Amino acid sequence: FNKNKKNYVNIFNIGIANGLNSFIVPYLIVLFGFIKPNIAAEVGIVEGTLLFVTQIFSSNSRAIILTSNKENNYFNFIFFRILVSSSIFILYLIIFENIDFIEKKFHFWLILVVLIAWINEINLIFSEKENLKFLTNLFIIFNILFYIILLPINIYSEFELINIFKAFFIFHLLFYLYFISIDKIFSFREF
């Protein structure tokens, strides 16, 4: 964090990045709604509920990071989201283990994508605040390509869809790792 530098936030840029970041579940519901309504319903129930829960825990973290110069706020929010995401994922594994979904492996990877995208929401705000325009633009371009690749969703097999979601998860993981230093996350002081 550079405390002497004035940071100018491009609201349009960060709005597009955050919109694309959280658009995956509604996008899949619409796409599957036309070709496989039963899978669209599953996505709506499982990942839709997940989106709802993550938004409950989001509070006003974006606004706090944009308006605060405290480095601890950023790391505290990241730590909190990692903790909540880990708990949600473990609960998913326990609760849904015995439920026969149409696309069980598909939900596993989609939930991982939704959770890491939720964590990366903080990194997107930070990247915009710190004028890391290249990173934000790279994130936007990759997400647009991902959504375009998913458009002909009816031609993919379950295996191919899972591989697409694995690639998307890896991209989000790399984006996340760019910002994170493990020792800083676990040395929070004002949580």
C-alpha positions in Angstrom: 0.0 0.0 0.0 1.4 3.3 -1.0 -0.1 5.8 1.5 1.3 8.9 -0.1 -0.2 8.3 -3.6 -3.7 9.4 -4.5 -5.5 6.5 -6.1 -8.1 7.2 -8.7 -10.6 4.3 -9.1 -12.1 3.7 -12.4 -15.7 2.8 -11.3 -16.6 1.6 -14.9 -13.6 -0.8 -15.0 -14.1 -2.2 -11.5 -17.8 -2.5 -12.1 -17.2 -4.6 -15.3 -14.6 -6.7 -13.5 -16.8 -7.4 -10.5 -19.8 -8.0 -12.6 -18.0 -10.6 -14.7 -16.6 -12.1 -11.5 -20.0 -12.7 -10.0 -21.9 -13.4 -13.2 -21.1 -17.2 -13.6 -24.1 -18.6 -11.8 -26.9 -16.5 -13.4 -25.1 -17.0 -16.8 -25.2 -20.8 -16.4 -28.8 -20.8 -15.2 -29.8 -19.0 -18.4 -27.7 -21.1 -20.7 -28.8 -24.4 -19.1 -32.4 -23.1 -18.9 -32.7 -23.4 -22.7 -31.2 -26.8 -23.1 -31.2 -28.7 -19.8 -33.7 -27.1 -17.4 -33.1 -29.8 -14.7 -29.4 -28.8 -14.5 -30.4 -25.1 -14.5 -32.6 -25.9 -11.5 -29.7 -27.7 -9.7 -27.3 -24.8 -10.4 -30.0 -22.3 -9.1 -30.5 -24.3 -5.9 -26.9 -25.2 -5.1 -24.8 -22.4 -6.4 -27.6 -19.8 -6.2 -27.8 -20.6 -2.5 -24.0 -20.3 -2.3 -24.1 -16.8 -3.9 -26.8 -15.8 -1.4 -24.7 -16.9 1.5 -21.5 -15.3 0.3 -23.3 -12.0 -0.2 -24.6 -12.2 3.4 -20.9 -12.4 4.5 -19.7 -9.7 2.1 -20.9 -6.8 4.3 -19.5 -3.6 2.9 -15.9 -4.9 2.4 -15.5 -3.3 -1.0 -16.4 0.2 0.2 -14.1 -0.2 3.2 -11.1 -1.2 1.1 -11.7 1.6 -1.4 -11.9 4.2 1.3 -9.3 3.0 3.8 -5.6 3.1 3.6 -5.1 0.4 6.3 -3.3 -2.6 4.9 -4.8 -4.7 7.7 -8.3 -4.3 6.3 -7.4 -5.9 3.1 -5.7 -8.9 4.8 -8.5 -9.2 7.4 -11.1 -9.4 4.6 -9.1 -12.0 2.7 -8.5 -14.1 5.8 -12.2 -13.9 6.7 -13.3 -14.9 3.2 -10.8 -17.8 3.2 -12.2 -19.0 6.5 -15.8 -18.7 5.4 -15.1 -20.3 2.0 -13.3 -23.3 3.6 -16.2 -23.8 6.0 -18.8 -23.6 3.2 -16.8 -26.1 1.0 -16.5 -28.6 3.9 -20.2 -28.2 4.6 -20.9 -28.9 0.9 -18.9 -32.0 1.0 -20.7 -33.3 4.1 -24.2 -32.3 3.2 -24.3 -33.1 -0.5 -22.3 -36.3 -0.4 -25.3 -38.5 -0.4 -27.5 -36.4 -2.8 -27.7 -37.7 -6.3 -27.2 -34.7 -8.5 -27.4 -35.0 -12.2 -23.9 -33.5 -12.6 -22.2 -34.1 -9.2 -18.6 -33.4 -10.3 -19.8 -30.4 -12.2 -21.1 -28.9 -8.9 -17.8 -29.6 -7.1 -15.8 -27.5 -9.5 -18.4 -24.8 -9.9 -18.6 -24.3 -6.1 -14.8 -24.0 -6.0 -15.0 -21.4 -8.8 -17.7 -19.4 -7.0 -15.8 -19.4 -3.7 -12.5 -18.3 -5.2 -14.2 -15.7 -7.3 -15.8 -14.4 -4.0 -12.3 -14.2 -2.4 -10.9 -12.5 -5.6 -13.6 -9.8 -5.3 -11.4 -8.2 -2.7 -8.3 -8.6 -4.9 -10.1 -6.9 -7.8 -10.9 -3.9 -5.6 -7.3 -3.8 -4.4 -5.9 -4.0 -7.9 -8.1 -1.1 -9.0 -7.2 0.9 -6.0 -3.5 0.4 -6.5 -3.8 1.2 -10.3 -2.9 -2.3 -11.4 -4.8 -1.6 -14.7 -3.0 -4.4 -16.6 -4.1 -7.0 -14.1 -7.7 -5.7 -14.0 -7.9 -5.7 -17.8 -6.4 -9.2 -18.0 -9.0 -10.4 -15.6 -11.8 -8.8 -17.7 -10.5 -10.2 -20.9 -10.1 -13.7 -19.5 -13.6 -13.7 -18.0 -15.1 -12.5 -21.3 -13.3 -15.3 -23.2 -14.5 -17.8 -20.6 -18.2 -16.7 -21.1 -17.8 -16.8 -24.9 -16.4 -20.3 -24.7 -19.3 -21.4 -22.5 -21.9 -20.1 -25.0 -22.2 -23.3 -27.0 -22.7 -25.2 -23.7 -24.9 -27.8 -25.3 -22.0 -29.3 -27.3 -19.8 -30.0 -24.3 -19.7 -33.3 -22.5 -19.6 -33.4 -18.7 -15.8 -34.1 -18.9 -15.2 -31.1 -21.1 -17.3 -28.8 -18.9 -15.4 -29.9 -15.8 -12.1 -29.2 -17.6 -13.4 -25.7 -18.6 -14.2 -25.0 -14.9 -10.9 -26.4 -13.8 -9.1 -24.0 -16.1 -11.3 -21.1 -14.8 -10.5 -22.1 -11.2 -6.8 -22.2 -12.0 -7.0 -18.7 -13.5 -8.7 -17.4 -10.4 -6.2 -19.2 -8.2 -3.3 -17.6 -10.0 -4.9 -14.2 -9.8 -5.4 -14.8 -6.1 -1.8 -16.0 -5.5 -0.5 -12.9 -7.2 -1.7 -10.8 -4.3 -1.4 -13.1 -1.4 1.5 -13.6 1.0 0.5 -16.4 3.5 2.5 -15.0 6.4 0.7 -11.6 6.0 -2.8 -13.3 5.9 -2.2 -15.1 9.2 -0.6 -12.1 10.9 -3.8 -10.0 11.1 -3.9 -7.6 14.0 -7.2 -5.6 13.8 -9.8 -8.3 12.9 
